[in-house]
Amino acid sequence: MKKENVKESGLTVIYLVIFVVIVAIIAIIQISKSAKHDSSIWQYTSDGIKKSGTTIKVGDYVSYNHQDNSTYENITSNKTENGNENQEFDSNSYYQGWRVLGVEKGDLVLISETVITPENAELYSLNGKDGFTNAESELNKICQMYGQAKYIKEARSVTVEDINNVTGYITDAEYGKNIKYSWDGTQYPKYEIEDGKSGNINKKYQLR
């Protein structure tokens, strides 16, 4: 990823061009509110010490077993999808644990304590147009493998919005406008600003 800052009329604009992206995968697990009565899940404090009761807080460890009731334990992100190479993931290789991230519509949201990595590399990587186009679906597909246990409503990759919700950061309040990036089939990624402006990011890393 290459980044260049350009200042015009007091406004700083950040231009992004994606060549190869190395991704640290963080999984999000959403557990149904019905699980709150299952004391076997809520038995660890933030120090990893067992406790009784169901009172928990952000940062607490929980005894979520992502292999419980699983129908598959391996998944492959194919080269044709990530633009780089076939990358294997094995749910048995992740054992670091899960922690409370927050609550969403009454359901508990967990986050993997550490990054989830492929078997044949230290980090997951995407490359070129295929990697850009399929990044979100591939990341979610990988994370869904960890969401097969009891009470699970959803498993996916962490997003910027998740972090913003936890920290209370509101992007619109600071910048006022959102920019959506996509790949429209041309050589360079496309941007769309909510005020109606759009175009492509050219090889000089400028919006045109």
Buried (B, 14 or more C-beta within 10 A) or exposed (E): EEEEEEEEEEEEEEBBBBEEBEBEBBBBBBBBEEBBEEEEBBBBBEEEEEBEEEEBEEEBBBBBEBBEEBEEBEBBBBBEBBBBEEBEBEBEEBEEBBBBBEEBEEBBBBBBEEBBBBEEEEBBBBBBBBBBBBBEEBBBBBBBBBBBBBBBBBBBBBBEEBEEBEEEEEEEEEEEEEBEEEBEEEEBBBBBEEEEEBEBBBEEBBBE
